[in-house]
Amino acid sequence: MTIDQLMATLESRGVSLFLKGDSLRYRAPNGALTGELKQQVAEHRQKIVAQLKGPVATEPSSVGKKCGRFDIKYWVDQPPIGGRIRTHCGKCGRFIGYRPENLT
């Protein structure tokens, strides 16, 4: 299973992956994260963490400044991968979320 297939499968099952510090964490409905999916996440952990971290804002004035999650004027979309668009904040670099490509 590729990382894009894994992320799509997790999303379809209601599983959210996120970072807390350097730790990869998840939220999921009961039974949504099977043993096989946990194994796949473990195998792709480094790629998932890199994808969740995403590019960081490069403006010196914006480093370390946090902004509101709903301050959409700073949102930056990455090119679609596997039918999903990843969005992050161009001001602070914070991960905003994923959305299906066909909703743009």
Backbone torsions as a table, in degrees:
resi	resn	phi	psi	omega
1	MET	NA	131.2	177.1
2	THR	-78.4	165.8	-180.0
3	ILE	-64.1	-36.6	178.3
4	ASP	-65.6	-40.6	177.2
5	GLN	-64.9	-41.8	179.6
6	LEU	-62.3	-47.4	-179.1
7	MET	-63.0	-38.9	178.3
8	ALA	-66.3	-41.0	178.5
9	THR	-63.9	-44.9	179.5
10	LEU	-61.9	-43.7	179.8
11	GLU	-62.7	-41.5	-178.8
12	SER	-66.6	-23.6	179.0
13	ARG	-94.3	3.0	177.6
14	GLY	82.0	18.2	-179.3
15	VAL	-90.7	126.9	177.2
16	SER	-110.4	126.0	175.0
17	LEU	-102.3	141.8	178.5
18	PHE	-154.3	166.4	179.2
19	LEU	-105.1	138.4	171.6
20	LYS	-125.3	101.3	-169.3
21	GLY	68.7	-125.1	176.0
22	ASP	-101.9	5.2	-178.2
23	SER	-91.4	135.2	175.4
24	LEU	-84.0	123.7	-179.0
25	ARG	-122.3	167.8	177.8
26	TYR	-146.1	158.2	169.4
27	ARG	-127.9	134.5	-177.0
28	ALA	-155.9	148.5	172.1
29	PRO	-64.0	155.6	178.5
30	ASN	-54.6	130.7	176.7
31	GLY	80.5	-3.7	-177.3
32	ALA	-74.1	-32.5	-177.6
33	LEU	-100.8	95.5	-177.8
34	THR	-76.1	168.7	177.0
35	GLY	-58.6	-41.0	179.1
36	GLU	-63.8	-42.8	179.2
37	LEU	-66.9	-38.5	176.6
38	LYS	-60.5	-40.2	178.7
39	GLN	-64.6	-42.5	178.6
40	GLN	-63.6	-41.0	177.8
41	VAL	-62.5	-43.3	179.3
42	ALA	-61.8	-40.8	180.0
43	GLU	-66.5	-34.5	-176.8
44	HIS	-102.8	14.8	-172.7
45	ARG	-51.7	-50.1	-176.6
46	GLN	-61.0	-42.1	179.6
47	LYS	-67.5	-38.5	179.5
48	ILE	-65.3	-45.5	179.6
49	VAL	-60.9	-44.6	179.0
50	ALA	-62.1	-40.0	179.6
51	GLN	-67.2	-39.5	179.8
52	LEU	-70.6	-34.3	177.4
53	LYS	-69.4	-41.3	177.4
54	GLY	58.2	-175.7	179.0
55	PRO	-70.6	145.8	-179.6
56	VAL	-101.8	145.6	178.6
57	ALA	-57.7	139.9	-175.4
58	THR	-105.7	-8.5	178.3
59	GLU	-68.5	124.2	-178.9
60	PRO	-58.5	-33.9	-178.1
61	SER	-71.0	-19.2	-176.1
62	SER	-97.1	-11.9	-176.8
63	VAL	-64.8	128.7	177.8
64	GLY	84.7	-10.8	179.0
65	LYS	-87.8	130.9	177.6
66	LYS	-99.1	150.7	179.6
67	CYS	-129.2	171.1	179.7
68	GLY	-73.0	142.2	-179.7
69	ARG	-59.9	-27.5	-176.1
70	PHE	-101.6	16.5	177.0
71	ASP	-85.9	76.4	-168.2
72	ILE	-67.4	-12.0	179.7
73	LYS	-66.2	-18.1	179.5
74	TYR	-99.6	-3.0	-176.8
75	TRP	-65.8	138.4	178.5
76	VAL	-126.4	127.4	178.1
77	ASP	-96.6	140.2	172.9
78	GLN	-93.8	159.0	178.0
79	PRO	-57.9	146.0	-178.3
80	PRO	-60.3	139.2	173.6
81	ILE	-132.2	123.5	178.9
82	GLY	62.0	30.0	177.6
83	GLY	81.5	9.2	-179.5
84	ARG	-127.2	144.6	177.7
85	ILE	-107.7	128.1	178.6
86	ARG	-95.8	132.7	-179.0
87	THR	-119.8	136.5	174.7
88	HIS	-135.4	166.5	179.1
89	CYS	-84.8	124.9	178.6
90	GLY	-73.0	-13.5	-178.8
91	LYS	-87.8	-49.8	-176.2
92	CYS	-112.5	-9.9	179.4
93	GLY	85.3	-0.2	-177.6
94	ARG	-65.7	138.8	176.1
95	PHE	-69.3	128.8	179.3
96	ILE	-95.7	-50.3	179.8
97	GLY	160.3	-176.7	176.7
98	TYR	-113.7	153.4	172.3
99	ARG	-147.9	153.8	178.7
100	PRO	-63.3	145.5	-178.0
101	GLU	-61.4	-34.5	-174.1
102	ASN	-77.2	1.1	178.6
103	LEU	-96.2	1.6	-177.7
104	THR	-80.7	NA	NA
